[in-house]
Amino acid sequence: MAQDLDAFRAETREWLEASCPEEMRQPVDGEGDVYWGGRNAEFKNEAQKAWFEACREKGYTVPDWPKEYGGAGLSPAEAKVLRQEMARINARPPLSSFGIWMLGPALLHFGTEGQKQHFLNEIARGEIRWCQGYSEPGSGSDLVSMQTFGEDKGDHWIVNGQKIWTSYADEADWIFCLVRTDKNDKYRGITFMLFDMTNDGVSTKPIKLISGNSPFCETFMDDVKVPKSYGEGIPAYVGEINRGWDVAKYLLGHEREMISGAGNKERSGSLGPKLARNGIDNPVLRAALAEYDIDALAFGCMGEKFLDELKVGKGHPAQPNMMKYAGTELNKQRHELMMSAGGSRALEWESEETSGGTPARSWLRTKANSIEGGTSEVMLNVIAKRILELPGA
């Protein structure tokens, strides 16, 4: 087995060196550097296109998914080697996607064969961009109090309601959406629906944040017709009707893992050279940088440990909560450090020198990490109860 992995590592290293353009080995510089795929997707440059297409053909947009669903069918050990070798050359992810991070795992676990063949291959090929319809104006941490309702009309539902904090809803092709289909049962009255954002009655409104950007949206559904099936073996809902909360809880774990890693792509030790360009000679800042590097290394080790345990069926269901909370704090720590090192220039808001105030805007964006995907207070409560087994109040 070890020899097989050694051979796979050598083959992977050779393929990466030949396939990953130099431009795709540089740190991501803003939203335009990220490729999300979808109907209206455009590549920033030829390097981004070449890297995506090479990975798509190899199955490396979703390397641990089965080959029949667009993946490479890698074993957990092989997928770990690929991650390590991509990190070694600082290779960017070829495709960013809520379909990969959240909906895909839910479909692999709960979906029908028809759903897997249809939707997973589209996700893997970057042909469809998804958004998530969970939170509502009055239902955030208490998500089961949601009121968006789907009236049963036989072969379809008529959906009315509103979602909020829908990331990139204005850019998405489809939405995976929690819809109440039974008002008499709080938990067993929710259906996990899939529908096209171009349906009549679906509209979005971006929400401007303190960073000046608008990645979140309000999403409105006014008499939206959602069919119960998109063809033979392809229902428009995941799992069972009225049992969507089971799917929602499963997906939340993957969302929290995704958020924990968002912004924490800097490898341990990589911030030093970046900040050195700003002339760090303050001993307090240098000590803070060393502390960050230690925390980043520990976070990476924790993530690898949890992933290995999950692959062999030994993962604790509250581990994603630990990852989400720790990742949130680490990302905030990283941006605080970068702002401190940047001095007054980092506070600049619009100049070309700071790419339109990227440092300040990114720092302000991290404040949302403590709220999205479950507030830090909720995460700490779950950790206290489920892992530390502390008594309730």
C-alpha positions as CSV (number, residue, x, y, z in Angstrom):
1,M,0.0,0.0,0.0
2,A,2.8,2.4,0.9
3,Q,4.5,1.7,-2.4
4,D,1.3,2.3,-4.3
5,L,0.9,5.6,-2.5
6,D,4.5,6.5,-3.3
7,A,3.9,5.8,-6.9
8,F,0.7,7.8,-6.9
9,R,2.5,10.7,-5.2
10,A,5.2,10.7,-7.9
11,E,2.7,10.5,-10.7
12,T,0.6,13.3,-9.1
13,R,3.6,15.5,-8.6
14,E,4.6,15.1,-12.2
15,W,1.1,15.8,-13.5
16,L,0.8,18.9,-11.3
17,E,4.1,20.3,-12.5
18,A,3.0,19.8,-16.1
19,S,-0.6,20.9,-15.8
20,C,-0.8,23.7,-13.2
21,P,0.2,27.1,-14.8
22,E,2.5,29.3,-12.8
23,E,-0.3,31.9,-12.5
24,M,-2.5,29.4,-10.7
25,R,0.2,28.9,-8.0
26,Q,-0.1,32.5,-6.8
27,P,-2.3,33.6,-3.9
28,V,-5.8,34.5,-4.9
29,D,-6.2,38.3,-5.3
30,G,-9.8,39.1,-4.9
31,E,-13.1,37.6,-6.2
32,G,-12.1,37.8,-9.8
33,D,-9.4,35.2,-9.2
34,V,-12.0,32.6,-8.2
35,Y,-13.7,30.4,-10.8
36,W,-17.2,29.4,-9.8
37,G,-18.5,27.9,-13.0
38,G,-22.1,28.0,-14.1
39,R,-24.1,29.0,-17.2
40,N,-22.6,32.5,-17.5
41,A,-19.1,31.8,-16.2
42,E,-16.2,33.6,-17.7
43,F,-12.5,32.8,-17.2
44,K,-10.3,35.6,-16.0
45,N,-7.4,34.4,-18.2
46,E,-6.1,31.5,-20.2
47,A,-4.2,30.1,-17.3
48,Q,-7.4,29.8,-15.2
49,K,-9.1,28.1,-18.1
50,A,-6.3,25.7,-18.7
51,W,-6.1,24.7,-15.1
52,F,-9.8,24.1,-14.8
53,E,-10.0,22.1,-18.0
54,A,-7.0,20.0,-17.0
55,C,-8.6,19.2,-13.6
56,R,-12.0,18.6,-15.1
57,E,-10.7,16.0,-17.5
58,K,-8.7,14.3,-14.8
59,G,-11.7,14.3,-12.4
60,Y,-9.8,16.6,-10.0
61,T,-12.5,19.2,-9.5
62,V,-14.1,16.5,-7.2
63,P,-11.3,14.0,-6.9
64,D,-12.9,11.8,-4.2
65,W,-16.3,11.5,-6.0
66,P,-16.9,8.3,-8.0
67,K,-15.9,8.4,-11.7
68,E,-19.5,7.9,-12.8
69,Y,-20.4,11.2,-11.2
70,G,-17.5,13.2,-12.7
71,G,-14.9,12.6,-10.0
72,A,-11.6,10.7,-10.1
73,G,-12.6,7.9,-7.7
74,L,-9.6,8.5,-5.5
75,S,-9.4,6.6,-2.2
76,P,-9.2,8.7,1.0
77,A,-5.4,8.1,1.1
78,E,-5.0,9.2,-2.5
79,A,-7.2,12.2,-2.1
80,K,-5.0,13.2,0.9
81,V,-1.9,12.9,-1.2
82,L,-3.4,15.1,-3.9
83,R,-4.3,17.8,-1.3
84,Q,-0.7,17.7,0.0
85,E,0.8,17.9,-3.4
86,M,-1.4,20.8,-4.5
87,A,-0.5,22.6,-1.2
88,R,3.1,22.0,-1.9
89,I,3.0,24.1,-5.0
90,N,0.3,26.4,-3.7
91,A,-2.1,25.4,-6.5
92,R,-5.4,27.1,-6.4
93,P,-8.7,25.1,-6.4
94,P,-9.7,24.7,-10.1
95,L,-13.4,25.2,-9.2
96,S,-15.1,26.8,-6.2
97,S,-18.7,25.6,-5.8
98,F,-21.4,25.3,-3.2
99,G,-22.4,22.3,-5.3
100,I,-19.0,20.7,-4.5
101,W,-18.8,21.7,-0.8
102,M,-22.5,21.3,0.3
103,L,-25.1,20.0,-2.1
104,G,-22.8,17.3,-3.6
105,P,-22.2,15.5,-0.3
106,A,-25.9,15.6,0.5
107,L,-26.8,14.1,-2.9
108,L,-24.1,11.4,-2.5
109,H,-25.7,10.4,0.8
110,F,-29.5,11.0,0.2
111,G,-29.9,11.4,-3.6
112,T,-31.4,9.0,-6.1
113,E,-29.3,7.4,-8.8
114,G,-30.9,9.7,-11.3
115,Q,-30.2,12.8,-9.2
116,K,-26.6,11.7,-8.8
117,Q,-26.0,11.1,-12.5
118,H,-27.7,14.3,-13.5
119,F,-26.7,16.9,-11.0
120,L,-23.3,15.6,-9.7
121,N,-21.9,15.5,-13.2
122,E,-23.1,19.0,-14.0
123,I,-21.4,20.2,-10.7
124,A,-18.2,18.4,-11.4
125,R,-18.0,19.9,-14.9
126,G,-18.7,23.4,-13.6
127,E,-21.8,23.6,-15.7
128,I,-24.2,24.7,-12.9
129,R,-23.7,27.2,-10.0
130,W,-25.8,26.7,-6.9
131,C,-26.9,28.9,-4.0
132,Q,-28.3,27.9,-0.6
133,G,-31.8,28.9,0.5
134,Y,-31.8,28.3,4.3
135,S,-32.0,31.4,6.5
136,E,-35.0,33.7,6.6
137,P,-35.5,37.2,8.1
138,G,-37.0,35.6,11.3
139,S,-35.2,32.2,11.1
140,G,-31.4,32.1,11.5
141,S,-30.0,30.0,14.3
142,D,-33.5,28.7,14.9
143,L,-33.8,27.5,11.4
144,V,-36.7,25.1,11.9
145,S,-39.0,28.2,12.6
146,M,-38.7,29.0,8.8
147,Q,-42.0,30.0,7.1
148,T,-41.4,29.7,3.3
149,F,-44.3,27.5,2.3
150,G,-44.9,25.1,-0.6
151,E,-48.6,24.5,-1.3
152,D,-49.1,21.0,-2.7
153,K,-50.8,21.1,-6.1
154,G,-50.5,17.4,-7.0
155,D,-47.6,17.2,-9.5
156,H,-46.0,20.5,-8.3
157,W,-45.8,23.0,-5.4
158,I,-46.5,26.7,-5.4
159,V,-43.8,28.2,-3.2
160,N,-44.0,31.6,-1.5
161,G,-41.6,33.1,1.0
162,Q,-38.3,34.9,1.5
163,K,-34.7,33.8,2.2
164,I,-31.9,36.0,3.4
165,W,-28.1,36.0,3.4
166,T,-28.3,33.8,0.2
167,S,-24.6,33.9,-0.9
168,Y,-24.3,34.8,-4.6
169,A,-27.9,34.2,-5.3
170,D,-27.7,36.9,-8.0
171,E,-25.0,34.8,-9.7
172,A,-26.5,31.3,-9.2
173,D,-28.3,29.1,-11.7
174,W,-30.2,26.9,-9.2
175,I,-31.0,26.9,-5.5
176,F,-31.2,24.1,-2.9
177,C,-33.9,25.4,-0.7
178,L,-35.7,24.5,2.5
179,V,-39.4,24.8,2.1
180,R,-42.1,24.1,4.7
181,T,-44.7,21.6,3.2
182,D,-46.5,20.7,6.5
183,K,-47.4,23.5,8.9
184,N,-48.4,21.0,11.7
185,D,-44.9,19.5,12.3
186,K,-42.0,21.7,13.0
187,Y,-39.3,19.2,12.1
188,R,-41.0,16.7,9.9
189,G,-42.7,19.3,7.8
190,I,-39.8,20.6,5.7
191,T,-38.8,19.5,2.2
192,F,-35.4,20.0,0.7
193,M,-36.2,21.3,-2.8
194,L,-34.1,22.0,-5.9
195,F,-35.2,24.5,-8.5
196,D,-34.0,26.9,-11.2
197,M,-33.4,30.5,-10.2
198,T,-34.9,31.6,-13.6
199,N,-38.3,30.3,-12.6
200,D,-41.1,32.9,-12.8
201,G,-41.5,34.5,-9.4
202,V,-37.9,34.1,-8.2
203,S,-36.1,37.4,-7.6
204,T,-33.0,38.5,-5.7
205,K,-31.7,41.7,-4.1
206,P,-28.0,42.1,-3.1
207,I,-27.4,43.2,0.5
208,K,-24.6,45.8,0.8
209,L,-22.2,45.0,3.7
210,I,-19.9,47.2,5.7
211,S,-17.1,46.0,3.5
212,G,-18.8,47.7,0.6
213,N,-19.4,44.4,-1.2
214,S,-22.6,42.5,-1.7
215,P,-21.9,38.8,-1.7
216,F,-25.2,38.1,0.2
217,C,-28.7,38.6,-1.2
218,E,-32.3,38.5,-0.2
219,T,-34.2,36.0,-2.3
220,F,-37.9,36.3,-2.9
221,M,-40.3,33.6,-4.1
222,D,-43.7,34.7,-5.3
223,D,-46.0,31.9,-6.5
224,V,-43.0,29.9,-7.8
225,K,-44.0,26.7,-9.5
226,V,-41.7,23.8,-8.5
227,P,-42.4,20.5,-10.2
228,K,-42.0,17.4,-8.1
229,S,-39.9,15.7,-10.8
230,Y,-37.4,16.7,-13.5
231,G,-37.7,13.3,-15.3
232,E,-37.5,9.6,-14.6
233,G,-35.7,9.0,-11.3
234,I,-34.9,12.7,-10.8
235,P,-37.2,14.1,-8.1
236,A,-37.1,17.9,-7.4
237,Y,-36.5,17.2,-3.7
238,V,-33.7,15.4,-1.9
239,G,-34.6,12.6,0.5
240,E,-38.2,12.3,1.4
241,I,-41.0,14.9,1.3
242,N,-41.4,16.4,4.7
243,R,-38.1,14.9,5.9
244,G,-35.8,17.6,4.5
245,W,-34.6,18.5,7.9
246,D,-32.5,15.3,7.9
247,V,-30.8,16.4,4.7
248,A,-30.5,20.0,6.0
249,K,-28.6,18.9,9.2
250,Y,-26.3,16.7,7.2
251,L,-25.5,19.5,4.8
252,L,-24.9,22.0,7.6
253,G,-21.9,19.9,8.8
254,H,-20.3,20.3,5.3
255,E,-21.2,24.0,5.2
256,R,-19.4,24.6,8.5
257,E,-16.3,22.7,7.3
258,M,-16.4,24.8,4.2
259,I,-16.6,28.1,6.2
260,S,-13.9,26.9,8.5
261,G,-11.5,26.6,5.6
262,A,-12.6,29.8,3.8
263,G,-9.8,32.3,4.0
264,N,-7.5,29.9,5.7
265,K,-5.8,28.8,2.5
266,E,-2.6,30.5,3.7
267,R,-0.1,27.7,4.6
268,S,1.7,27.9,7.9
269,G,4.8,30.2,7.4
270,S,3.4,31.8,4.2
271,L,2.3,35.1,5.8
272,G,5.9,35.9,6.9
273,P,7.2,36.7,3.4
274,K,4.0,38.5,2.5
275,L,4.0,40.7,5.5
276,A,7.8,41.3,5.3
277,R,7.1,43.3,2.2
278,N,5.4,45.8,4.5
279,G,8.5,46.1,6.5
280,I,7.6,44.3,9.7
281,D,10.2,45.0,12.3
282,N,8.0,45.5,15.3
283,P,8.7,42.7,17.8
284,V,5.1,42.6,18.9
285,L,3.9,42.0,15.4
286,R,6.6,39.4,14.8
287,A,5.5,37.5,17.9
288,A,1.9,37.7,16.7
289,L,2.9,36.3,13.3
290,A,4.7,33.4,15.0
291,E,1.5,32.8,17.1
292,Y,-0.6,32.8,14.0
293,D,1.7,30.3,12.2
294,I,1.5,27.9,15.2
295,D,-2.3,28.3,15.2
296,A,-2.5,27.7,11.5
297,L,-0.4,24.6,11.7
298,A,-2.5,23.2,14.5
299,F,-5.7,24.0,12.7
300,G,-4.4,22.1,9.6
301,C,-3.5,19.1,11.7
302,M,-6.9,19.1,13.4
303,G,-8.6,19.2,10.0
304,E,-6.5,16.3,8.7
305,K,-7.2,14.3,11.8
306,F,-11.0,14.9,11.6
307,L,-11.1,14.1,7.9
308,D,-9.2,10.8,8.5
309,E,-11.5,9.9,11.3
310,L,-14.6,10.7,9.1
311,K,-13.3,8.5,6.3
312,V,-13.2,5.4,8.6
313,G,-16.4,6.1,10.3
314,K,-15.0,7.4,13.6
315,G,-15.8,11.1,13.3
316,H,-17.8,12.8,16.0
317,P,-20.9,14.6,14.7
318,A,-19.9,17.8,16.5
319,Q,-16.4,18.0,14.9
320,P,-17.6,20.4,12.1
321,N,-18.7,22.8,14.9
322,M,-15.2,22.7,16.2
323,M,-13.7,23.3,12.8
324,K,-16.2,26.1,12.1
325,Y,-15.4,28.0,15.3
326,A,-11.7,27.5,15.1
327,G,-11.6,28.4,11.4
328,T,-13.6,31.5,12.0
329,E,-11.2,32.7,14.8
330,L,-8.1,31.9,12.7
331,N,-9.4,33.8,9.7
332,K,-10.2,36.8,11.8
333,Q,-6.7,36.5,13.5
334,R,-5.1,36.5,10.0
335,H,-6.8,39.6,8.8
336,E,-6.2,41.5,12.0
337,L,-2.5,40.7,11.7
338,M,-2.5,41.9,8.1
339,M,-4.3,45.1,9.0
340,S,-1.8,45.8,11.9
341,A,1.1,45.2,9.6
342,G,-0.3,47.4,6.9
343,G,-0.6,50.4,9.2
344,S,-2.6,53.4,8.0
345,R,-2.2,52.3,4.4
346,A,-4.3,49.2,5.1
347,L,-7.2,51.5,6.1
348,E,-7.3,53.0,2.6
349,W,-10.6,52.4,0.8
350,E,-10.4,53.1,-2.9
351,S,-6.9,53.5,-4.3
352,E,-5.3,51.5,-7.0
353,E,-2.4,50.8,-4.7
354,T,-4.6,48.7,-2.4
355,S,-6.7,47.2,-5.3
356,G,-9.7,49.2,-4.2
357,G,-9.2,48.8,-0.5
358,T,-8.9,45.0,-0.6
359,P,-7.2,44.7,2.8
360,A,-9.8,46.7,4.7
361,R,-12.7,45.3,2.8
362,S,-11.5,41.7,3.4
363,W,-10.9,42.4,7.1
364,L,-14.5,43.7,7.5
365,R,-15.8,40.7,5.6
366,T,-14.4,38.3,8.2
367,K,-16.8,39.8,10.8
368,A,-19.6,37.8,9.1
369,N,-17.7,34.5,9.7
370,S,-18.9,34.6,13.3
371,I,-22.5,34.6,12.1
372,E,-22.9,32.7,8.8
373,G,-23.3,29.0,9.0
374,G,-24.2,29.1,12.7
375,T,-23.1,31.8,15.1
376,S,-20.0,31.3,17.2
377,E,-22.1,31.3,20.3
378,V,-24.2,28.4,18.9
379,M,-21.0,26.6,17.9
380,L,-19.6,26.9,21.5
381,N,-22.9,25.7,23.0
382,V,-22.8,22.6,20.8
383,I,-19.1,21.9,21.6
384,A,-19.9,22.3,25.3
385,K,-22.8,19.9,25.2
386,R,-21.8,17.3,22.6
387,I,-18.0,17.1,23.1
388,L,-17.2,18.3,26.6
389,E,-20.5,16.9,27.9
390,L,-21.0,19.9,30.2
391,P,-24.4,20.2,32.0
392,G,-26.9,22.6,30.5
393,A,-27.9,25.8,32.2
